[in-house]
Amino acid sequence: MKLTGKQKRFLRANANHLRPIFSVGKNGLNELWLNEVNQAVDSRELVKISIQQSADVDTDDVKEFIENNSDISVVQTIGKTVLLFNQSSNPKHRDISNGVFSL
């Protein structure tokens, strides 16, 4: 899904208070990890991921892996933090996406 500048700004503002709930460590990226991230993004819509110092990958690798293997949009990367967004499949969890798509 392609996001406009206004939509990305809205998502960054909403993610300001969030803490990373996933991290990438020395085990790197794999399908099991991505499935867990998909489930979290589906229920929360907006998720932060941190990349640990011991990780063999950087933010560009994580961004490429997520975008190529899922429908999740990478909104922003700052340092070792990646911000992810995807519309929830459950209408009850669509608080953020309703605001995004109204812009």
N, C-alpha and C positions, 0 to 999 in steps of 0.2 A: 504494500500500500504506500503510495506516495503522499507525503505530508507537505502542506504549504508552510511558509515561514511563520504565519500567524498561528497555525496549529502547533508547530514546534515550540513557539514561544509560550503558548498556553500550557503545554505539557511540561516544559522546563519550570514554569512557575508553580505548577502543582507538585512537581517532584522535589522542590526545594527542601521540604521537611522530611523526605523519605531517607531511610538508611538502607544501605545495600543488604539484601536478604540472601544473595547467592555470591559465591566467590569462585574464582578459577585458581587452582593451585598447581602443584607439581604433577598431578595426574592429567592435567590438560583438559582438552575438550573431547567429549564423546557423545554418542546418541543418548545414553542414559541420562547424562547431565542435561542435555537439551530437552528431553522429555519432561524432566522436573521443572525446568524453566518455563516450558510451554504451559504446564499446569498452573504455575504461579501467575503467569501473565494472563491466562484465561480467567482466573478468579479475581485478580487485582487490577488488570489492564495496564498498570504502570509499575515497573520494577527496576530497581538499580542493582547492578552487579559490580563487584569489585574484583580486581585482579591482584593476587598476592605477589609479593616480591619473588617468591620461589618459583613462580609460574614460568614455563618455557614459552609462553605466547604473550603477545602484546595486545593492545586495544584494537589495532587494525585486524589482527588475526581473529579475535573474538567477534568483531563486527562482521567480517566476511563469513565466518562459520555460521553465525546465527541467521544472517540474511539469505544465505544460499540454501540452508537446510530447513527453514521454517517460514511462516508468514509474518513473523514478528518484525516490526520496524525499529531500527536503531535511531533514536531521536538525537542523542548527543553522546559524545565521549569527552571526558575531561580527566586528564591525568590517567589514573588507573581505574576509573569508574565509567561504566557504560549504562546509559538510560534506555530502557526498552518499552515499547508500547504495542499493543494489539487490542482490537475490539473483542470484548468478551462474547462467548457464544451464548451465555445466559443473560437474558434481558435484565434480570435483577441486579447484575453486577456492572451495568453500563453507565455508571455515574460519570466517569471521566469522558468516555467516548461520546456521550450525548453533548457535552460541552465542546468537544473537538469538532464534531461534524456540524455543529450549528454555526461555526465561523465561516 
